[in-house]
Amino acid sequence: MKMILDQPERPPEPNHLILTDPEILSGDPVFRGTRVPVHLIAELVAQGSHPGELIESYPRLTAEMIRLAPIFAAANPLRAPKRKLPWHDQQPVHRARRRLRD
């Protein structure tokens, strides 16, 4: 007797839909073939936007991309780029201490 087990759905593979390139939006993850940031779509979905509205606003997106955005954003949170301070390339200032006359 052969048993068929229900296997859980495999999560979608983001590699064919999401691209991270330093030349595009400073390396923020975008949907391949677009300049639409994944985290933007994930935030809009979290705020309650319907997939139909998003596809109307961003016609190059598909329902699969919109479904994948919150999953990808949760697994890959944005990291702020390391800031360069204005004085990063300058030598430290040395101060001489002098006593004032009493």
C-alpha positions as CSV (number, residue, x, y, z in Angstrom):
1,M,0.0,0.0,0.0
2,K,1.4,3.4,-1.0
3,M,0.9,6.4,1.2
4,I,1.0,9.9,-0.2
5,L,2.2,12.5,2.3
6,D,1.3,16.1,2.0
7,Q,4.5,18.0,1.6
8,P,4.5,21.6,2.6
9,E,4.8,24.2,-0.1
10,R,8.4,25.2,-0.8
11,P,9.1,28.9,-0.4
12,P,9.6,30.7,-3.6
13,E,13.1,31.1,-4.9
14,P,14.0,34.8,-4.8
15,N,17.1,34.5,-7.0
16,H,15.2,34.7,-10.2
17,L,13.1,37.6,-9.1
18,I,15.3,39.8,-6.9
19,L,18.6,41.4,-7.8
20,T,21.1,43.3,-5.6
21,D,23.5,45.3,-7.6
22,P,25.7,48.2,-6.3
23,E,25.0,50.1,-9.6
24,I,21.2,50.0,-9.1
25,L,19.8,52.0,-6.2
26,S,23.1,51.8,-4.3
27,G,22.7,48.0,-3.8
28,D,19.2,48.0,-2.4
29,P,17.4,44.8,-3.4
30,V,15.1,45.4,-6.4
31,F,12.9,43.2,-8.6
32,R,14.8,42.0,-11.6
33,G,14.1,44.1,-14.7
34,T,12.8,47.0,-12.6
35,R,14.1,49.6,-10.2
36,V,11.3,48.9,-7.8
37,P,12.7,48.3,-4.3
38,V,11.6,45.1,-2.7
39,H,11.4,46.7,0.8
40,L,9.1,49.4,-0.6
41,I,6.6,46.9,-1.8
42,A,6.9,44.9,1.4
43,E,6.1,48.1,3.4
44,L,3.1,49.0,1.2
45,V,1.8,45.4,1.6
46,A,2.2,45.8,5.4
47,Q,0.3,49.0,5.3
48,G,-2.6,47.2,3.7
49,S,-2.2,47.9,-0.1
50,H,-3.9,45.3,-2.2
51,P,-2.0,43.5,-4.9
52,G,-4.3,44.9,-7.6
53,E,-3.4,48.4,-6.5
54,L,0.3,47.7,-6.5
55,I,0.2,46.1,-10.0
56,E,-1.7,49.1,-11.2
57,S,0.9,51.5,-9.7
58,Y,3.8,49.3,-10.8
59,P,2.8,47.5,-14.0
60,R,6.0,45.5,-14.3
61,L,5.3,43.7,-11.0
62,T,3.6,40.4,-10.9
63,A,1.4,38.8,-8.2
64,E,4.3,36.5,-7.3
65,M,6.7,39.4,-6.8
66,I,4.2,41.1,-4.5
67,R,3.7,37.9,-2.5
68,L,7.4,37.4,-2.2
69,A,8.3,41.0,-1.1
70,P,7.2,40.7,2.6
71,I,8.9,37.2,2.9
72,F,12.2,38.5,1.5
73,A,12.1,41.8,3.5
74,A,11.5,39.8,6.7
75,A,14.4,37.5,6.0
76,N,16.7,40.3,4.7
77,P,16.3,43.5,6.7
78,L,17.8,46.6,5.2
79,R,21.1,47.7,6.7
80,A,22.0,51.3,6.7
81,P,25.3,52.0,4.9
82,K,28.2,52.8,7.1
83,R,28.3,56.6,7.3
84,K,31.5,58.5,6.7
85,L,31.9,61.3,9.2
86,P,32.9,64.6,7.7
87,W,36.3,64.4,9.4
88,H,37.0,60.8,8.5
89,D,40.1,61.7,6.4
90,Q,41.6,64.3,8.7
91,Q,44.2,64.0,11.4
92,P,43.0,64.3,15.0
93,V,43.3,67.8,16.5
94,H,45.9,68.0,19.3
95,R,45.4,70.7,21.9
96,A,47.9,72.0,24.2
97,R,46.8,72.7,27.7
98,R,47.9,75.9,29.3
99,R,47.3,77.1,32.8
100,L,45.7,80.4,33.2
101,R,47.2,82.8,35.6
102,D,45.8,82.6,39.0
